[in-house]
């Protein structure tokens, strides 16, 4: 079984069919064709260079905290 991980991000800027998102302080251009009505300030999930869904601010915060906990658990 393979596991695919989606990363929580914040949309900073929407261009035609791409968006600039921020993930943990890093800005990245991603495709936004899979999800309609993406706008600046949206919280999204990014996978394989594309936005695959919108999430709420509380879901974003929860996911960021979980990822930090996971990182701390595997850091030696």
C-alpha positions as CSV (number, residue, x, y, z in Angstrom):
1,X,0.0,0.0,0.0
2,X,1.3,3.5,-0.9
3,X,0.5,6.5,1.1
4,X,0.2,9.9,-0.5
5,X,0.6,13.0,1.7
6,X,-1.2,16.3,1.1
7,X,0.5,19.3,2.6
8,X,-1.5,22.3,4.1
9,X,-0.7,25.6,2.5
10,X,-2.0,29.2,2.3
11,X,-2.7,30.8,-1.1
12,X,-0.8,34.0,-1.5
13,X,-1.6,34.9,-5.1
14,X,-3.8,33.4,-7.8
15,X,-2.7,33.6,-11.4
16,X,-4.7,32.2,-14.3
17,X,-4.4,28.4,-13.7
18,X,-1.7,28.5,-11.1
19,X,-1.3,29.9,-7.6
20,X,1.6,30.9,-5.4
21,X,1.2,29.1,-2.0
22,X,3.2,29.2,1.2
23,X,4.2,26.0,3.0
24,X,6.2,26.4,6.2
25,X,7.7,29.7,5.0
26,X,8.5,28.4,1.5
27,X,6.7,29.9,-1.5
28,X,5.8,27.5,-4.4
29,X,3.9,27.8,-7.6
30,X,1.3,25.1,-8.0
31,X,-1.5,24.2,-10.4
32,X,-5.0,25.2,-9.2
33,X,-7.2,23.7,-12.0
34,X,-8.6,20.8,-9.9
35,X,-10.4,23.1,-7.4
36,X,-12.7,25.9,-8.4
37,X,-12.8,29.4,-7.0
38,X,-9.4,29.5,-5.4
39,X,-8.6,33.0,-4.0
40,X,-5.9,34.8,-2.0
41,X,-6.0,33.8,1.6
42,X,-7.6,30.4,1.1
43,X,-6.3,27.4,3.0
44,X,-5.6,24.4,0.8
45,X,-4.1,21.0,0.5
46,X,-1.3,20.6,-2.0
47,X,-0.3,17.2,-3.5
48,X,2.1,16.5,-6.4
49,X,2.3,20.2,-7.4
50,X,-1.5,20.8,-7.4
51,X,-4.1,22.1,-5.1
52,X,-6.4,19.2,-4.4
53,X,-8.8,20.7,-1.9
54,X,-9.8,23.6,0.3
55,X,-9.8,23.4,4.1
56,X,-10.8,25.7,6.9
57,X,-8.4,27.8,8.9
58,X,-8.9,25.5,11.9
59,X,-8.2,22.4,9.8
60,X,-5.1,24.1,8.5
61,X,-3.8,24.9,12.0
62,X,-4.5,21.3,13.2
63,X,-2.7,19.8,10.2
64,X,0.3,22.1,10.7
65,X,0.5,21.1,14.3
66,X,0.3,17.4,13.5
67,X,3.1,17.7,10.9
68,X,5.3,19.5,13.5
69,X,4.6,16.7,16.0
70,X,5.5,14.1,13.4
71,X,8.7,15.9,12.5
72,X,9.7,16.2,16.2
73,X,9.0,12.5,16.7
74,X,11.4,11.4,14.0
75,X,14.1,13.9,14.7
76,X,16.9,12.3,16.6
